[in-house]
Every structure is written in C-alpha cells, then in structure tokens.
Amino acid sequence: MGAGCVPVVFRGGGPLEIVEEGRTGYFFSSVKELLAATCSTPASCARIRPRRWSGAGRVAAAQRFSDTAFAERLTALAVNGL
C-alpha cells in the first residue's frame, strides 16, 4: 500500500480491518469478482487505480503500518493489556 500498489483482498478476516473499500483497496468474495477486479487490460488498471492512490489514501495506509505505529500499538498493549 505504501508503495502505491492497490490491494485486492478476500472479503474476510484481517483484510476487513485494514482495507477501506474503494479508498485503500478492493475486496472480492468469488473468483468472478477477483477476475473483475484485477488488471487484465490497461483500461481495467485505470479503473481500479484512481488518482487518489498517489495521495492521501496511500500515505495514510503507509503511516498506519509504519514501524513507529507498530511500536506504539505494541507498547500500548504491553502497558494497558488487551
């Protein structure tokens, strides 16, 4: 995400907490949806890679998963518990 790659992830488990549909990535639930969401032609790539990917959405995703953010969350868990 931080490098500008568009995540296309299964609609379940951890990705539901990480990816924001249409803002920081896309979900799929079936093979048909996965094929529709991936780049089979340059036109489909343009459709799933909006201009905003080069801006705030990408930066926010990268910061959310930075080493500093991880250390802060881990420290909070150690101090405050689950």
CORDABEL-V443399 format. One record per residue. N is the residue number from 0. PHI is phi in whole degrees, 0 to 359 (none if undefined). D_LAST is the distance of its C-alpha to the last C-alpha in Angstrom with 2 decimals. Layout:
N & PHI & D_LAST
N & PHI & D_LAST
This chain:
0 & none & 27.23
1 & 295 & 27.78
2 & 271 & 31.18
3 & 95 & 32.22
4 & 285 & 31.85
5 & 269 & 31.25
6 & 286 & 28.58
7 & 241 & 29.81
8 & 236 & 27.00
9 & 295 & 26.67
10 & 282 & 25.48
11 & 176 & 22.46
12 & 65 & 19.08
13 & 304 & 17.49
14 & 304 & 20.58
15 & 298 & 20.20
16 & 272 & 17.20
17 & 256 & 19.09
18 & 269 & 22.75
19 & 255 & 24.40
20 & 310 & 27.55
21 & 80 & 30.65
22 & 254 & 28.96
23 & 240 & 27.12
24 & 163 & 28.32
25 & 222 & 29.54
26 & 252 & 28.51
27 & 219 & 30.67
28 & 239 & 30.66
29 & 218 & 33.97
30 & 299 & 36.31
31 & 300 & 38.56
32 & 294 & 35.87
33 & 297 & 34.97
34 & 297 & 38.66
35 & 291 & 39.07
36 & 271 & 36.22
37 & 266 & 37.35
38 & 276 & 40.19
39 & 262 & 43.34
40 & 218 & 45.59
41 & 305 & 45.47
42 & 296 & 45.56
43 & 290 & 42.37
44 & 296 & 40.66
45 & 296 & 41.72
46 & 292 & 40.32
47 & 266 & 36.77
48 & 240 & 36.66
49 & 294 & 37.15
50 & 302 & 38.13
51 & 296 & 34.89
52 & 297 & 33.28
53 & 276 & 34.96
54 & 242 & 33.42
55 & 299 & 30.36
56 & 299 & 28.45
57 & 293 & 28.69
58 & 297 & 27.86
59 & 298 & 24.75
60 & 295 & 23.51
61 & 296 & 24.37
62 & 292 & 22.63
63 & 297 & 19.39
64 & 245 & 19.33
65 & 286 & 21.00
66 & 301 & 20.24
67 & 296 & 19.51
68 & 297 & 16.99
69 & 298 & 15.19
70 & 298 & 15.32
71 & 296 & 14.05
72 & 293 & 10.89
73 & 294 & 10.41
74 & 297 & 11.29
75 & 299 & 8.99
76 & 294 & 5.91
77 & 293 & 8.22
78 & 280 & 9.27
79 & 262 & 6.71
80 & 78 & 3.78
81 & 283 & 0.00
